[in-house]
Amino acid sequence: MSNITHNILLIPVMMLMTGIFFSCVNDLDKVKKITTHPENPDDTSEELHIIYTDSGYAQFEIFANIAETYGPPQNVRKFKDGLRVNFYNDDGSIGSVLTSLFGEINDETGLITVRDSVKLLNVVQEKTLESEVLYYNKTGDSIYTNKAVVITSPDLILTGIGAWTTPAFDTAQFYKPTAKIFIKD
């Protein structure tokens, strides 16, 4: 085959390849619209562990089996299938432990909501607060609920509707106390 015939055949092949090359466009916005649903999380993590610090000192840490992050307009993180929060004392020891089956952090307001089998345990005093829902305000440093609450300790059981405490769970206030039962050995 001569050089001229070879060049003549090469021109259509080059034009075809150029057309194919420039026709491929990846528009990420179109791909995202096709492959995702607006209700789906932006990010999903398994076995999540987050430590919140203030001035280099751990304030609390979160452990979650499944964590989902949602961007605007929600700006929330949802923790599913088990959640544990360790609150630290000033000396670095764990002062209290909060557990539940579901949790949610609103990044805009700083409000943490935990639901379903909620327990707050003061490690040193061995007392437990149980409720169906608790709210933790990171900025106000308070834990509260307006639902039924049971507090148990080695010598006392308290029940009521609605309560307020600190993350250390060293003190508690009931909004509507209903019973105080002293336990004897």
C-alpha positions as CSV (number, residue, x, y, z in Angstrom):
1,M,0.0,0.0,0.0
2,S,1.3,3.4,-0.9
3,N,1.9,6.3,1.5
4,I,-0.9,8.3,-0.2
5,T,-3.5,5.5,0.2
6,H,-2.4,5.0,3.8
7,N,-2.8,8.8,4.5
8,I,-6.2,8.9,2.8
9,L,-7.5,6.0,5.0
10,L,-5.9,7.5,8.1
11,I,-7.8,10.8,7.8
12,P,-11.4,9.3,8.3
13,V,-10.1,7.1,11.1
14,M,-8.6,10.2,12.8
15,M,-11.8,12.1,12.3
16,L,-13.9,9.3,13.8
17,M,-11.6,9.0,16.8
18,T,-11.7,12.8,17.4
19,G,-15.5,12.7,17.2
20,I,-15.7,9.9,19.8
21,F,-13.1,11.6,22.0
22,F,-14.9,14.9,22.1
23,S,-18.4,13.5,22.4
24,C,-17.8,12.0,25.8
25,V,-18.7,14.4,28.6
26,N,-19.2,13.6,32.3
27,D,-21.5,16.2,33.8
28,L,-21.3,15.4,37.5
29,D,-24.6,17.2,38.3
30,K,-26.4,15.1,35.7
31,V,-24.8,11.9,37.0
32,K,-25.7,12.8,40.6
33,K,-29.4,13.5,39.6
34,I,-29.6,10.1,37.9
35,T,-27.8,8.0,40.6
36,T,-28.9,9.6,43.8
37,H,-32.2,10.4,45.6
38,P,-32.5,13.6,47.6
39,E,-33.6,11.7,50.7
40,N,-30.4,9.5,50.6
41,P,-27.5,10.4,52.9
42,D,-24.4,12.2,51.5
43,D,-22.1,9.9,53.5
44,T,-22.5,6.6,55.3
45,S,-20.0,5.2,57.9
46,E,-19.8,2.0,59.8
47,E,-18.2,1.6,63.2
48,L,-17.9,5.4,63.6
49,H,-15.8,6.9,66.5
50,I,-15.8,10.7,67.0
51,I,-14.0,12.6,69.8
52,Y,-15.2,16.2,70.6
53,T,-12.6,18.3,72.3
54,D,-12.3,21.8,73.8
55,S,-8.9,23.4,74.2
56,G,-7.3,20.0,73.6
57,Y,-9.3,18.1,76.3
58,A,-11.8,15.4,75.4
59,Q,-15.3,16.5,76.3
60,F,-17.2,13.5,74.9
61,E,-16.8,10.8,72.4
62,I,-19.4,9.1,70.2
63,F,-19.4,5.5,69.0
64,A,-22.0,4.4,66.4
65,N,-22.5,1.2,64.4
66,I,-24.0,3.1,61.4
67,A,-23.7,6.9,60.9
68,E,-25.4,8.8,58.0
69,T,-24.5,12.4,57.2
70,Y,-27.1,14.6,55.4
71,G,-26.0,18.0,53.9
72,P,-28.2,21.0,53.3
73,P,-31.0,21.7,53.9
74,Q,-31.0,19.2,56.8
75,N,-27.4,19.4,58.0
76,V,-27.8,16.4,60.4
77,R,-25.9,13.3,61.3
78,K,-28.0,10.2,62.2
79,F,-26.7,7.3,64.2
80,K,-28.5,4.1,63.7
81,D,-28.3,0.6,65.2
82,G,-26.7,1.5,68.5
83,L,-25.0,4.6,69.9
84,R,-22.8,5.2,72.9
85,V,-21.5,8.6,74.2
86,N,-18.8,8.8,76.8
87,F,-18.8,12.1,78.8
88,Y,-15.4,12.9,80.3
89,N,-14.6,14.5,83.7
90,D,-12.0,17.3,84.0
91,D,-9.4,14.7,85.0
92,G,-9.9,12.8,81.8
93,S,-11.8,9.8,83.3
94,I,-15.2,8.8,82.0
95,G,-17.8,10.3,84.2
96,S,-21.0,9.2,82.5
97,V,-22.1,7.0,79.6
98,L,-25.2,7.6,77.4
99,T,-26.5,4.7,75.3
100,S,-29.4,4.4,72.9
101,L,-30.4,2.7,69.7
102,F,-30.8,5.9,67.6
103,G,-29.2,9.4,67.8
104,E,-29.1,12.5,65.7
105,I,-26.9,15.6,65.8
106,N,-28.2,18.8,64.2
107,D,-25.0,20.6,63.1
108,E,-26.7,24.0,62.9
109,T,-28.3,24.1,66.4
110,G,-25.8,21.8,68.2
111,L,-28.7,19.7,69.6
112,I,-28.2,16.0,70.0
113,T,-31.3,13.8,70.2
114,V,-31.2,10.2,71.4
115,R,-34.2,7.8,71.2
116,D,-35.2,4.2,71.9
117,S,-33.8,2.4,75.0
118,V,-32.1,5.5,76.3
119,K,-29.8,5.1,79.4
120,L,-27.5,7.6,81.1
121,L,-25.2,6.1,83.6
122,N,-23.1,7.9,86.2
123,V,-20.1,5.6,86.5
124,V,-19.0,6.7,90.0
125,Q,-22.4,7.0,91.7
126,E,-23.8,3.9,89.9
127,K,-27.0,5.6,89.1
128,T,-29.0,5.3,85.9
129,L,-31.5,7.5,84.2
130,E,-33.8,5.8,81.7
131,S,-36.2,7.5,79.3
132,E,-37.5,7.0,75.7
133,V,-35.9,10.2,74.5
134,L,-33.2,12.6,75.8
135,Y,-31.9,15.9,74.3
136,Y,-28.3,17.1,74.8
137,N,-27.6,20.8,74.1
138,K,-23.8,21.1,73.5
139,T,-23.8,24.9,73.9
140,G,-25.9,24.9,77.1
141,D,-24.2,21.8,78.5
142,S,-27.5,20.2,79.6
143,I,-29.4,17.0,79.1
144,Y,-33.2,17.1,79.4
145,T,-36.5,15.4,78.4
146,N,-40.2,16.0,78.8
147,K,-41.0,12.2,78.7
148,A,-41.3,9.6,81.5
149,V,-38.0,9.2,83.4
150,V,-36.8,6.5,85.9
151,I,-33.7,7.1,87.9
152,T,-32.3,4.1,89.8
153,S,-29.4,4.0,92.3
154,P,-28.2,1.4,94.8
155,D,-30.6,2.8,97.5
156,L,-33.3,4.8,95.6
157,I,-35.7,4.7,92.7
158,L,-37.2,8.0,91.4
159,T,-39.8,8.3,88.7
160,G,-41.4,11.3,87.0
161,I,-42.3,13.1,83.9
162,G,-39.6,15.3,82.4
163,A,-36.1,15.8,83.9
164,W,-33.0,18.0,83.5
165,T,-29.4,17.0,84.3
166,T,-25.8,17.7,83.3
167,P,-23.7,15.4,81.1
168,A,-21.9,14.3,84.3
169,F,-25.3,13.2,85.7
170,D,-24.2,14.3,89.1
171,T,-27.5,16.0,89.8
172,A,-31.0,15.8,88.4
173,Q,-34.2,17.8,88.6
174,F,-37.7,16.4,87.8
175,Y,-40.4,18.5,86.3
176,K,-43.2,16.3,87.6
177,P,-42.0,13.7,90.2
178,T,-44.3,10.8,90.7
179,A,-42.6,8.4,93.1
180,K,-39.6,8.1,95.4
181,I,-38.9,4.6,96.6
182,F,-36.1,3.8,99.1
183,I,-34.5,0.4,98.8
184,K,-33.3,-1.4,102.0
185,D,-30.8,-4.2,102.1
